[in-house]
Amino acid sequence: MISFPNAKINLGLSIVEKRSDGYHNIETVFYPVGWKDVLEIIPFEKKINRKNDLQFHQSGIKISGKIENNSCVKAYRLLKEKFGLPPVEMCLHKIVPSGAGLGGGSSDAAFTLMMLNKIFSLNLPEEKIETFASSVGADCAFFIHNQPVFAKGKGDEFENIKLDLSNYYIVIVKPDVHVNTATAYKNVIPKPASVSLKEIITQPVSEWKDNLVNDFEFSVFKKYPAIRHVKEQLYEAGALYASMSGSGSAVFGIFNDEVNVAGRFPGYEAWYSAGL
């Protein structure tokens, strides 16, 4: 079975407060976009004797770290422990850059859970898969429904919203910079949002520029001016709204019409499309 785990962008991001468990409560809007990985899962034939329960192959953008820490592997191990899944072969072709604030790893994990549910006829309801997804990563559960939501808590409490950007052109640019998420949180002073994100996104996109804020930008831009420069370049190219996604380092711009900005970002990974 093959699937195509997609990325997301954050429309605004408020760091509301630090929790007693060390995490932070946030408020943000998750919006799915069409930058996608390719994931294939193949069950091994029962007659084949395998020493390992999982064979994991990765291509495309190189993922650092041990295989056991990969989100797809974690998702498989979770369901294997719960339901005694047989061995599988898993092939991930990575296209969505990691460490970009685009949720690529979380999406891979969520799609892994959904695929395993189908392949092995586990008949798990979406609510149960969401619970498993949340245990893999804070924003994994978003990708189960894959619809625009207002997210709060650790990014795992969702409220459905009406938001359609399909008539706009979205550009996402990933500078050659890695932002450590834990460090990014340490450099932000939590505070409640002055205006509700749910109210702001009901306004025309052209009015978001001065109202829809990502709290990470101030400290991240200070340390990584290349990220700030990308945002400035997107506005210079005519973006109605531009922002860093999550804790970075990807930056997106929303345009009225298709625009060619490839020459502005030589050597950077980029994706261009109409809204999902």
C-alpha atoms as a printed R data frame, in Angstrom:
    type eleno elety resid chain resno       x       y      z
1   ATOM     1    CA   MET     A     1   0.000   0.000  0.000
2   ATOM     2    CA   ILE     A     2   1.252   3.471 -0.910
3   ATOM     3    CA   SER     A     3   0.209   6.807  0.539
4   ATOM     4    CA   PHE     A     4   1.388  10.407  0.332
5   ATOM     5    CA   PRO     A     5   1.761  12.082  3.739
6   ATOM     6    CA   ASN     A     6   1.344  15.831  3.337
7   ATOM     7    CA   ALA     A     7   2.724  18.821  5.217
8   ATOM     8    CA   LYS     A     8   0.928  21.584  7.108
9   ATOM     9    CA   ILE     A     9   1.534  25.246  7.825
10  ATOM    10    CA   ASN     A    10   0.770  27.244 10.964
11  ATOM    11    CA   LEU     A    11  -1.410  30.307 10.511
12  ATOM    12    CA   GLY     A    12  -0.414  32.261 13.589
13  ATOM    13    CA   LEU     A    13   1.093  30.674 16.686
14  ATOM    14    CA   SER     A    14   0.717  31.915 20.249
15  ATOM    15    CA   ILE     A    15   2.724  30.423 23.118
16  ATOM    16    CA   VAL     A    16   0.131  30.837 25.851
17  ATOM    17    CA   GLU     A    17   1.750  29.303 28.941
18  ATOM    18    CA   LYS     A    18   4.241  26.734 30.169
19  ATOM    19    CA   ARG     A    19   2.703  23.572 31.547
20  ATOM    20    CA   SER     A    20   3.681  21.696 34.686
21  ATOM    21    CA   ASP     A    21   4.759  18.718 32.539
22  ATOM    22    CA   GLY     A    22   7.388  20.824 30.749
23  ATOM    23    CA   TYR     A    23   5.397  21.300 27.552
24  ATOM    24    CA   HIS     A    24   3.722  24.539 26.471
25  ATOM    25    CA   ASN     A    25   0.112  25.333 25.767
26  ATOM    26    CA   ILE     A    26  -0.236  26.935 22.361
27  ATOM    27    CA   GLU     A    27  -2.913  28.327 20.097
28  ATOM    28    CA   THR     A    28  -2.530  28.035 16.338
29  ATOM    29    CA   VAL     A    29  -4.351  27.187 13.141
30  ATOM    30    CA   PHE     A    30  -3.139  24.111 11.272
31  ATOM    31    CA   TYR     A    31  -3.727  24.193  7.537
32  ATOM    32    CA   PRO     A    32  -2.841  21.209  5.294
33  ATOM    33    CA   VAL     A    33  -0.761  21.787  2.156
34  ATOM    34    CA   GLY     A    34   0.194  19.561 -0.752
35  ATOM    35    CA   TRP     A    35   3.963  19.166 -0.188
36  ATOM    36    CA   LYS     A    36   4.096  15.384  0.247
37  ATOM    37    CA   ASP     A    37   6.317  12.442  1.109
38  ATOM    38    CA   VAL     A    38   5.827   8.965 -0.352
39  ATOM    39    CA   LEU     A    39   5.265   6.057  2.034
40  ATOM    40    CA   GLU     A    40   4.887   2.386  1.142
41  ATOM    41    CA   ILE     A    41   4.165  -0.451  3.572
42  ATOM    42    CA   ILE     A    42   4.393  -4.079  2.450
43  ATOM    43    CA   PRO     A    43   3.480  -7.000  4.763
44  ATOM    44    CA   PHE     A    44   5.953  -9.875  4.634
45  ATOM    45    CA   GLU     A    45   4.639 -13.230  3.479
46  ATOM    46    CA   LYS     A    46   3.932 -15.417  6.507
47  ATOM    47    CA   LYS     A    47   5.985 -18.287  5.070
48  ATOM    48    CA   ILE     A    48   9.130 -16.152  5.049
49  ATOM    49    CA   ASN     A    49  11.110 -16.418  8.264
50  ATOM    50    CA   ARG     A    50  12.311 -12.950  9.231
51  ATOM    51    CA   LYS     A    51  14.742 -12.223 12.048
52  ATOM    52    CA   ASN     A    52  13.441  -8.668 12.335
53  ATOM    53    CA   ASP     A    53   9.840  -7.515 12.555
54  ATOM    54    CA   LEU     A    54  10.522  -4.445 10.429
55  ATOM    55    CA   GLN     A    55  12.670  -3.503  7.465
56  ATOM    56    CA   PHE     A    56  12.830   0.264  7.023
57  ATOM    57    CA   HIS     A    57  14.241   1.920  3.904
58  ATOM    58    CA   GLN     A    58  14.594   5.654  3.477
59  ATOM    59    CA   SER     A    59  15.389   7.682  0.368
60  ATOM    60    CA   GLY     A    60  15.122  11.289 -0.751
61  ATOM    61    CA   ILE     A    61  16.096  13.902  1.824
62  ATOM    62    CA   LYS     A    62  18.407  12.312  4.363
63  ATOM    63    CA   ILE     A    63  16.973  11.946  7.866
64  ATOM    64    CA   SER     A    64  19.471  12.185 10.690
65  ATOM    65    CA   GLY     A    65  19.318  10.026 13.807
66  ATOM    66    CA   LYS     A    66  18.710   6.360 14.511
67  ATOM    67    CA   ILE     A    67  16.057   4.439 12.587
68  ATOM    68    CA   GLU     A    68  14.330   3.537 15.852
69  ATOM    69    CA   ASN     A    69  13.642   7.229 16.418
70  ATOM    70    CA   ASN     A    70  11.882   7.656 13.077
71  ATOM    71    CA   SER     A    71   8.204   8.548 13.541
72  ATOM    72    CA   CYS     A    72   7.035   5.828 11.124
73  ATOM    73    CA   VAL     A    73   8.959   3.194 13.058
74  ATOM    74    CA   LYS     A    74   7.545   4.476 16.359
75  ATOM    75    CA   ALA     A    75   4.019   4.269 14.951
76  ATOM    76    CA   TYR     A    76   4.551   0.688 13.768
77  ATOM    77    CA   ARG     A    77   6.068  -0.389 17.094
78  ATOM    78    CA   LEU     A    78   3.115   1.128 18.955
79  ATOM    79    CA   LEU     A    79   0.508  -0.867 17.031
80  ATOM    80    CA   LYS     A    80   2.674  -3.988 17.021
81  ATOM    81    CA   GLU     A    81   2.781  -3.893 20.816
82  ATOM    82    CA   LYS     A    82  -0.976  -3.351 21.059
83  ATOM    83    CA   PHE     A    83  -2.143  -5.773 18.362
84  ATOM    84    CA   GLY     A    84   0.754  -8.122 17.630
85  ATOM    85    CA   LEU     A    85   1.259  -6.948 14.051
86  ATOM    86    CA   PRO     A    86   3.264  -9.222 11.741
87  ATOM    87    CA   PRO     A    87   6.535  -8.038 10.133
88  ATOM    88    CA   VAL     A    88   6.418  -5.379  7.431
89  ATOM    89    CA   GLU     A    89   8.723  -3.661  5.008
90  ATOM    90    CA   MET     A    90   8.446   0.117  5.065
91  ATOM    91    CA   CYS     A    91   9.817   2.481  2.399
92  ATOM    92    CA   LEU     A    92   9.791   6.240  3.020
93  ATOM    93    CA   HIS     A    93  10.815   8.650  0.271
94  ATOM    94    CA   LYS     A    94  11.345  11.928  2.095
95  ATOM    95    CA   ILE     A    95  10.412  15.071  0.158
96  ATOM    96    CA   VAL     A    96   9.073  17.353  2.899
97  ATOM    97    CA   PRO     A    97  12.135  18.752  4.713
98  ATOM    98    CA   SER     A    98  12.606  17.843  8.372
99  ATOM    99    CA   GLY     A    99  13.064  20.427 11.096
100 ATOM   100    CA   ALA     A   100  11.059  22.937  9.092
101 ATOM   101    CA   GLY     A   101   7.886  23.457 11.128
102 ATOM   102    CA   LEU     A   102   5.869  21.673  8.446
103 ATOM   103    CA   GLY     A   103   4.914  18.587 10.453
104 ATOM   104    CA   GLY     A   104   6.450  16.171  7.951
105 ATOM   105    CA   GLY     A   105   7.491  13.578 10.524
106 ATOM   106    CA   SER     A   106   4.160  13.813 12.315
107 ATOM   107    CA   SER     A   107   2.320  13.320  9.038
108 ATOM   108    CA   ASP     A   108   4.447  10.264  8.208
109 ATOM   109    CA   ALA     A   109   3.536   8.741 11.567
110 ATOM   110    CA   ALA     A   110  -0.172   9.487 11.203
111 ATOM   111    CA   PHE     A   111  -0.312   7.996  7.728
112 ATOM   112    CA   THR     A   112   1.588   4.945  8.984
113 ATOM   113    CA   LEU     A   113  -1.095   4.356 11.624
114 ATOM   114    CA   MET     A   114  -3.912   4.746  9.101
115 ATOM   115    CA   MET     A   115  -2.225   2.436  6.590
116 ATOM   116    CA   LEU     A   116  -1.558  -0.278  9.175
117 ATOM   117    CA   ASN     A   117  -5.174  -0.031 10.295
118 ATOM   118    CA   LYS     A   118  -6.292  -0.790  6.730
119 ATOM   119    CA   ILE     A   119  -3.643  -3.356  5.812
120 ATOM   120    CA   PHE     A   120  -4.308  -5.522  8.854
121 ATOM   121    CA   SER     A   121  -8.055  -4.803  9.140
122 ATOM   122    CA   LEU     A   122  -7.751  -3.566 12.716
123 ATOM   123    CA   ASN     A   123 -11.035  -1.669 12.283
124 ATOM   124    CA   LEU     A   124  -9.921   1.087 14.627
125 ATOM   125    CA   PRO     A   125 -12.202   4.154 14.620
126 ATOM   126    CA   GLU     A   126 -10.602   7.491 13.781
127 ATOM   127    CA   GLU     A   127 -10.913   8.636 17.403
128 ATOM   128    CA   LYS     A   128  -8.771   5.692 18.551
129 ATOM   129    CA   ILE     A   129  -6.188   6.296 15.821
130 ATOM   130    CA   GLU     A   130  -6.028   9.940 16.945
131 ATOM   131    CA   THR     A   131  -5.246   8.761 20.474
132 ATOM   132    CA   PHE     A   132  -2.405   6.587 19.205
133 ATOM   133    CA   ALA     A   133  -1.168   9.432 17.002
134 ATOM   134    CA   SER     A   134  -1.051  11.850 19.940
135 ATOM   135    CA   SER     A   135   1.197   9.450 21.825
136 ATOM   136    CA   VAL     A   136   3.690   9.519 18.939
137 ATOM   137    CA   GLY     A   137   3.790  13.326 18.594
138 ATOM   138    CA   ALA     A   138   1.819  16.364 19.729
139 ATOM   139    CA   ASP     A   139   0.532  17.359 16.280
140 ATOM   140    CA   CYS     A   140   0.320  13.872 14.735
141 ATOM   141    CA   ALA     A   141  -3.403  13.595 15.390
142 ATOM   142    CA   PHE     A   142  -4.109  16.570 13.118
143 ATOM   143    CA   PHE     A   143  -3.195  14.527 10.051
144 ATOM   144    CA   ILE     A   144  -5.819  11.856 10.740
145 ATOM   145    CA   HIS     A   145  -8.613  14.183  9.584
146 ATOM   146    CA   ASN     A   146  -6.280  16.507  7.641
147 ATOM   147    CA   GLN     A   147  -8.672  19.473  7.678
148 ATOM   148    CA   PRO     A   148  -8.083  23.065  8.866
149 ATOM   149    CA   VAL     A   149  -8.409  23.294 12.645
150 ATOM   150    CA   PHE     A   150  -7.863  25.664 15.521
151 ATOM   151    CA   ALA     A   151  -5.405  23.805 17.755
152 ATOM   152    CA   LYS     A   152  -4.693  24.392 21.418
153 ATOM   153    CA   GLY     A   153  -3.160  22.577 24.375
154 ATOM   154    CA   LYS     A   154   0.076  20.928 23.220
155 ATOM   155    CA   GLY     A   155  -1.255  21.213 19.681
156 ATOM   156    CA   ASP     A   156  -3.386  18.104 20.115
157 ATOM   157    CA   GLU     A   157  -6.770  19.630 21.005
158 ATOM   158    CA   PHE     A   158  -8.725  20.572 17.901
159 ATOM   159    CA   GLU     A   159 -11.700  22.673 16.985
160 ATOM   160    CA   ASN     A   160 -12.993  22.566 13.416
161 ATOM   161    CA   ILE     A   161 -12.971  25.862 11.537
162 ATOM   162    CA   LYS     A   162 -14.079  27.065  8.124
163 ATOM   163    CA   LEU     A   163 -11.069  28.165  6.104
164 ATOM   164    CA   ASP     A   164 -10.488  27.697  2.388
165 ATOM   165    CA   LEU     A   165  -7.287  28.897  0.699
166 ATOM   166    CA   SER     A   166  -7.786  26.863 -2.462
167 ATOM   167    CA   ASN     A   167  -8.164  30.008 -4.569
168 ATOM   168    CA   TYR     A   168  -4.784  31.330 -3.425
169 ATOM   169    CA   TYR     A   169  -1.248  30.403 -4.457
170 ATOM   170    CA   ILE     A   170   1.004  29.231 -1.629
171 ATOM   171    CA   VAL     A   171   4.800  29.311 -1.699
172 ATOM   172    CA   ILE     A   172   6.869  27.548  0.983
173 ATOM   173    CA   VAL     A   173  10.618  28.119  1.242
174 ATOM   174    CA   LYS     A   174  12.983  26.160  3.515
175 ATOM   175    CA   PRO     A   175  16.294  27.977  4.144
176 ATOM   176    CA   ASP     A   176  19.373  25.879  4.828
177 ATOM   177    CA   VAL     A   177  18.957  26.446  8.563
178 ATOM   178    CA   HIS     A   178  17.918  24.096 11.369
179 ATOM   179    CA   VAL     A   179  16.021  25.553 14.313
180 ATOM   180    CA   ASN     A   180  16.039  23.520 17.512
181 ATOM   181    CA   THR     A   181  12.437  23.458 18.735
182 ATOM   182    CA   ALA     A   182  13.318  23.130 22.433
183 ATOM   183    CA   THR     A   183  15.641  26.126 22.207
184 ATOM   184    CA   ALA     A   184  13.015  28.117 20.316
185 ATOM   185    CA   TYR     A   185  10.535  27.553 23.154
186 ATOM   186    CA   LYS     A   186  13.104  28.643 25.766
187 ATOM   187    CA   ASN     A   187  13.523  31.980 24.006
188 ATOM   188    CA   VAL     A   188   9.810  32.853 24.080
189 ATOM   189    CA   ILE     A   189   8.022  34.415 27.050
190 ATOM   190    CA   PRO     A   190   4.561  32.789 27.162
191 ATOM   191    CA   LYS     A   191   1.567  35.103 27.180
192 ATOM   192    CA   PRO     A   192  -2.106  34.845 26.186
193 ATOM   193    CA   ALA     A   193  -2.935  36.059 22.687
194 ATOM   194    CA   SER     A   194  -4.350  39.600 22.674
195 ATOM   195    CA   VAL     A   195  -6.750  38.746 19.836
196 ATOM   196    CA   SER     A   196  -8.232  35.318 19.139
197 ATOM   197    CA   LEU     A   197  -6.725  33.568 16.121
198 ATOM   198    CA   LYS     A   198 -10.201  32.254 15.342
199 ATOM   199    CA   GLU     A   199 -11.353  35.827 14.893
200 ATOM   200    CA   ILE     A   200  -8.355  36.928 12.835
201 ATOM   201    CA   ILE     A   201  -8.670  34.168 10.238
202 ATOM   202    CA   THR     A   202 -12.243  35.247  9.490
203 ATOM   203    CA   GLN     A   203 -10.770  38.474  8.124
204 ATOM   204    CA   PRO     A   204  -9.589  38.762  4.494
205 ATOM   205    CA   VAL     A   205  -6.090  37.330  3.966
206 ATOM   206    CA   SER     A   206  -4.931  40.799  2.946
207 ATOM   207    CA   GLU     A   207  -5.568  41.957  6.534
208 ATOM   208    CA   TRP     A   208  -3.599  39.181  8.236
209 ATOM   209    CA   LYS     A   209  -0.192  40.847  7.891
210 ATOM   210    CA   ASP     A   210  -0.464  43.091 10.933
211 ATOM   211    CA   ASN     A   211  -2.630  40.804 13.048
212 ATOM   212    CA   LEU     A   212  -1.672  37.156 12.554
213 ATOM   213    CA   VAL     A   213   1.550  36.621 14.496
214 ATOM   214    CA   ASN     A   214   3.899  33.691 15.127
215 ATOM   215    CA   ASP     A   215   5.438  34.195 18.595
216 ATOM   216    CA   PHE     A   216   8.573  32.281 17.609
217 ATOM   217    CA   GLU     A   217   9.558  34.786 14.926
218 ATOM   218    CA   PHE     A   218  11.043  37.497 17.145
219 ATOM   219    CA   SER     A   219  13.728  35.319 18.751
220 ATOM   220    CA   VAL     A   220  14.261  32.997 15.777
221 ATOM   221    CA   PHE     A   221  14.716  35.866 13.312
222 ATOM   222    CA   LYS     A   222  17.215  37.426 15.706
223 ATOM   223    CA   LYS     A   223  19.357  34.287 15.716
224 ATOM   224    CA   TYR     A   224  18.766  33.276 12.081
225 ATOM   225    CA   PRO     A   225  18.485  36.393  9.880
226 ATOM   226    CA   ALA     A   226  18.323  34.176  6.762
227 ATOM   227    CA   ILE     A   227  14.825  33.114  7.816
228 ATOM   228    CA   ARG     A   228  13.709  36.713  8.277
229 ATOM   229    CA   HIS     A   229  15.143  37.515  4.857
230 ATOM   230    CA   VAL     A   230  12.986  34.828  3.235
231 ATOM   231    CA   LYS     A   231   9.865  36.380  4.759
232 ATOM   232    CA   GLU     A   232  10.928  39.828  3.499
233 ATOM   233    CA   GLN     A   233  11.543  38.420  0.026
234 ATOM   234    CA   LEU     A   234   8.084  36.846 -0.085
235 ATOM   235    CA   TYR     A   235   6.478  40.181  0.743
236 ATOM   236    CA   GLU     A   236   8.637  41.881 -1.892
237 ATOM   237    CA   ALA     A   237   7.341  39.304 -4.393
238 ATOM   238    CA   GLY     A   238   3.783  40.370 -3.629
239 ATOM   239    CA   ALA     A   239   2.603  38.034 -0.867
240 ATOM   240    CA   LEU     A   240  -0.611  39.044  0.857
241 ATOM   241    CA   TYR     A   241   0.641  37.314  3.980
242 ATOM   242    CA   ALA     A   242   3.926  35.635  4.911
243 ATOM   243    CA   SER     A   243   5.014  33.884  8.076
244 ATOM   244    CA   MET     A   244   7.344  31.310  9.513
245 ATOM   245    CA   SER     A   245   5.603  27.974 10.064
246 ATOM   246    CA   GLY     A   246   5.831  26.514 13.560
247 ATOM   247    CA   SER     A   247   9.257  27.090 15.077
248 ATOM   248    CA   GLY     A   248  10.812  27.220 11.599
249 ATOM   249    CA   SER     A   249  12.765  27.227  9.564
250 ATOM   250    CA   ALA     A   250  10.270  27.078  6.659
251 ATOM   251    CA   VAL     A   251   8.512  30.302  5.684
252 ATOM   252    CA   PHE     A   252   5.375  30.489  3.551
253 ATOM   253    CA   GLY     A   253   3.733  33.201  1.513
254 ATOM   254    CA   ILE     A   254   0.110  33.404  0.372
255 ATOM   255    CA   PHE     A   255  -0.430  35.101 -3.005
256 ATOM   256    CA   ASN     A   256  -3.485  36.105 -4.989
257 ATOM   257    CA   ASP     A   257  -2.055  34.642 -8.186
258 ATOM   258    CA   GLU     A   258   0.645  32.247 -9.322
259 ATOM   259    CA   VAL     A   259   4.054  33.825 -8.907
260 ATOM   260    CA   ASN     A   260   7.565  32.765 -9.889
261 ATOM   261    CA   VAL     A   261   9.896  33.294 -6.939
262 ATOM   262    CA   ALA     A   262  12.342  30.472 -7.681
263 ATOM   263    CA   GLY     A   263  15.147  32.876 -8.621
264 ATOM   264    CA   ARG     A   264  14.915  34.627 -5.265
265 ATOM   265    CA   PHE     A   265  15.914  31.553 -3.263
266 ATOM   266    CA   PRO     A   266  18.774  29.739 -5.042
267 ATOM   267    CA   GLY     A   267  19.808  26.555 -3.275
268 ATOM   268    CA   TYR     A   268  16.806  26.518 -0.934
269 ATOM   269    CA   GLU     A   269  14.156  23.807 -0.923
270 ATOM   270    CA   ALA     A   270  10.841  25.243 -2.075
271 ATOM   271    CA   TRP     A   271   7.321  24.186 -2.968
272 ATOM   272    CA   TYR     A   272   4.691  26.085 -4.966
273 ATOM   273    CA   SER     A   273   1.046  25.268 -5.421
274 ATOM   274    CA   ALA     A   274  -2.522  26.368 -5.129
275 ATOM   275    CA   GLY     A   275  -3.919  25.699 -1.662
276 ATOM   276    CA   LEU     A   276  -4.780  22.095 -0.808
